[in-house]
């Protein structure tokens, strides 16, 4: 990484539809806005447009809630059909109270959303996460390599809440072409003290910065380009970020 990092929000991307080629749209938008890709640049893409392009928007009309979903919906004041989708995408219910349902998603984090998507005139819709965000990121990275000739990284971002902090922050749910964790364990600090647990989460840090430009409401900026990182010879994936269940002290 250099001493400078530049973030550029793409503002000309069209509304994404199912089966759209995101790499083509991103490359065209970057060209239109005068951005020249360099090796090592990182393309941060909001989960919503990835899910839309992959056809992950579903109507609640055809969802038949189970007895468990109905009971949870009553406890949390939520639509039982939406609760059923949450259960279908999750592995464990962690916490519940009126207005709140916290689950462990099958990918290891939060999941279903109803904001910034189109809803039918009579029926609500919901947007599921990509089936495999790391695979989505790698597919996009390969496509952008063909389109631009540059070795880019790709991060699929989403907004998460944290147990002890107010407000949402951007995090990486999919990644390709970058090292997501920078391991300093075994190294030493300025005073020679050995570092025991220091892991720098580069992917979440970059995603958080990009999300500041993307916004969370009506900004319509789902792609941010990051310049100033060295190319990674071998990238990791975002699945590595999830803490192993055996080490989870908050269950």
N, C-alpha and C positions, 0 to 999 in steps of 0.2 A: 504494500500500500504506500502511496506517495503522501506528501505532507498536505495535500488538498483533496477534497472530495466534492464533486459537483453533482447536484441532482437536478434533472430536467423533467418537468411534467409534460406529457403529450396531451395537447388540448384538442386535437382534430380527429381523434378516434371516433368512428361512428358507433351508434348503438349496436351492440353485439347480438346476433341471432344464433339459434341452434345450427351447428355444422359450419359456422364461419371459421375460416383459417386465421387464427389470431396472429401467427407469425407474419403472414402477408399484410394484415391490417396494421400491425405495429411497424413493420419496415416501411410501408407506404406513408404512414403518419409521420415517422421520424424524418423521412426524406422531404416531405412537404414542409416540415418545420425547420429544415436546415440542419438537422443533427447528423453528424458523421460518426459512425460507430468505430471504436478502437478495440483491439484485443484487450480483454479483461473487463470491459464494461459489463454492467449487470442490469438486466431488464427485470424490474419489479412489476408484477402483474396481479391485480386484485382478483381474489378468488371468485368473485361474482361473475366476471366475464368469462373465466375459465369454465365455471359450472354451466353458464348459459350456452357457451359454444359446444359443450359436451352433452347438452340436452338433459341437464339434471334438474330442471324446473318441473315440478309436479303439481297437479291440481288436488285440492283436498276433497273434491267432490266424490271421488271413487274410493276414499280411504274409509275402511270399516274399523272403528276402534274396538280393541279388545276390552275385556272386563278390567284388566290392569290399567289400561289407558284411561278408561272412564273414571276409575277411582282416583288416579293421579290428577286428572283434569279437574275433578271436584276439589281436591286438596290444594291445587295451585291456581285455580281460576283461569284455566287455559282451555282452548278448543281441544276436545278429546281426539279429533282427527290429527291435529298437529302433534299432540302428545304421542299418538301411535307412530307417526313418522320418526319422532325423536327416539322412541324405544327401538324401532327397527334399525336405526343407524347407530345404536349405542350398545355398550356391553354391561353397564352398571349404572344404577341410580345412586348418586352420591348424597345429594341434599335436596330437600323440598320444603316449601312453605308457600303461603298465598303469594302469587305473582312470581315465584322463583322455582325453577326446576333445573338442577345441576346434575349432569350425567357424564360418564366417561364415554366419549365417542369411540367407535371402532378404530379410528386412526390415532386416538390418544388425546384428543382435545375437543373443544366445543364444535357445534356443527350446523344446525339448521337455521335458516334466516328467512324473513319475509319482507325485509326492507329493500328498497330500490329495485324491485322487480315488478313486472306488469301483473295485474290481477284482472280476472274476468269480470264481466258485468254482474254475474250472479254468484261466482264461486271464487274463493281465495286460492292463492297458489303459495308454494313454498319452494325454496331453493336448497338443494342438498349439496354437500361438498363433492368435489371430484372423487371418483372411485379410488384413484391412486394419484395424489397430487405430485409425488416425486416423478412418476412416469409422465405425467402431463408436462412437468417442467423440462424433463429430458427430451421429450418429443418436440417441444417448442424450441429448445436450444439447438437441436439438430437442424430444424427447419430454418432458423435464423442464420445458422452457419452457411447453409446453401444460398440464402438470399443476400447475405452481407459479406461473406467471405471472412468473417471475424469470429474469433473464439470468445463467445460471450457467456456470462453466467445468467441464470434465470432463477428468480425467487417468486413463488406464488404466496401472496400475503393475505392475511385475514386479521380481524380485530378480536382480541381476547380481553377478558377481565382477569384480575389477579386477586387471590384471596384476601390480601391485606392492604390493597391499594384501591383507591377510587379511580374510575375512568378506564376507558379501553385504550389499548396500545396495539400497534401493528406487530404481528409476528409472522414467521415463515412456516407455512404448512407444507410447502413443496420447494425443492431446490435441485439445481443441477449446475455443474460447472464451477462451483465455488467450494471452499472448505468451510463448512458451517460452524465447526468448533475449533478454536485455537487453544491447544493444550499447553499450559505453562507448568504443569505439575512436574516437580523434580528440578525446576529452575530456582532462581534466587531473586529476592527483591533488592532494593537499593542498599540495604544494610546487611546483605548476605544471608538473610533468613530463607530457609528452604520453603518453597511454595508447595502446599499439600493438596489443595482443592481447586486451584485457579483454572477454570475453563472459560474462555471468552466466547460468547455466543455471537459470532459475526453475523449470521443469517438474520437472527431476530433484531439485532442492532440496525442492520441495513433496512430491514422491513419496517421498523419503527420510524426511521427517518423518512422513508418513502411515503408512509401513511400520513405524515404531516402535510404533504403536498396533495395526496389523493383526497383527503377529507373523508367525512363519514355520512354526508347528507346529500346535497344537491350539486356538488362540485363537478361531477361527470369527468373525473380524472382517474381512470383505472390503471394507467401505466405510467411509471416513473423510470427514467433512465439514469443510472449511476455511473459516473466516470471518475477514475482515480485509483482503481484497484489493479494490481498486477494479475495477469492470467494465472489461473491455477492449473497445473499440469493434470491433476486428478481431482475431480470434485466429489464431495460427499452428497448425502441426501438428507432432507429435513427429518426423516424418521429417526435419525440418530439423536435428535434433540430431546425426544421424549424420555423422561426419567423412567428407568425400569421399575416395574411394580414392586419389586422386592425392596427398592430404596424409597418408595413413596411413604412418607411419614404423615401424610394428611388424609389418608383413606379412613 
